[in-house]
Amino acid sequence: MLFALICTDKPGALQARLDNRDDHIAFLKAMGDGLKAAGPFLDDDGNMTGSLVVIEASNRDEALAISEEDPYAKAGLFESVEIRPWNWVVKNPETA
């Protein structure tokens, strides 16, 4: 099952994001095929303000456990993390 992790940064936390970005990217790449998509949310000036990460997990508890291992989460970057089951209907390369 796919889960969308909708992560919102704490206000004024851009430097924490930048300081942990390399470790975050390495964490995502290490997920292999379990990672389906990822990228930052941006404000109107192009500054990163959060993350959208789509992962495969067997259930919500597993998705939560994965999200808690993200270096961004461990650094306390996020104000909130919403975990929502997601159905990839359009342009899903696995069903093309």
N, C-alpha and C positions, 0 to 999 in steps of 0.2 A: 504494500500500500504506500502511496505517496503522501508526504506531509510537507506543507509549506510552513517554514519558520519565518515569521514576520517580526523582525527585530527593530526596535526603535532605540536609538542612542540617547543617553542622558544628555541634557542640554550642556553645551560647552565642552563636550568630550572628544572633539575632533583630534586633539593631540594623542589621547589614549588610543584612538582608532589607528592613527598613523604609526604609533610606537609598536603596536601589536599586529600590524597588517601582514608582514612577512610570515609570521607564525600562523596566522589565520588562513592565509592562502595555502600554506604547506599542509595544514590540517584538512582543508577541503580537498586538495589534490590526493591526499592519502586515503580518502574515502572511496576512491576508485569508482566503480559503477553504481555505488550507493548514492552518489551525488548526481542529481539530474540537472540542476541549474543553480546559479548563484550570482549575486551582484549587489552593489550598494544602491540604496535609495539616495537621491540627491535633492538638495534644496534649489531654489531658483537661481542661486549663484554657482551651482555646480559642486558644492561641498557635500561630502558624504554625511548622511544623517541616520543611517540604519542599513539593514541588510534584508534581502529576500534570499532564502536558501531552500531549495526543494530537494528533499532526500527520500530515499526508500527506507522504510522501517516496517517491522511486523505489526507494531501497534503504537499507540500514542506514548506509552511509557518508554519504549525504546527510542522514539523520536526525541523525547525530553532528555533522556540520558545522553544521547548524541549531542544535543544542543548545549548541554552543560559542560561538555568537554571542549567546546570551541574556545580557543585562546581569547577571543573577544569577551565571551561570557566569564571566563576565569579572571580577566582583567577588570571586571565590573563595568564594562562599557555600556551595557544595555539597561535602559530604563524599564523596558518590557520586552517579553518574547511571547508572541501568540503562536500556538501550534494548531494548524488546521489541516484535516484530511483534505486531499486535493485530487481531483480526477483530471488528468491531462488528456483532453479530447482532441484539440486541434494542433497539428504539426508535431505530434508525438513521434519521434523517430522509431520507437520500438513497435508502433502499430502501423507504420506506413506501408 
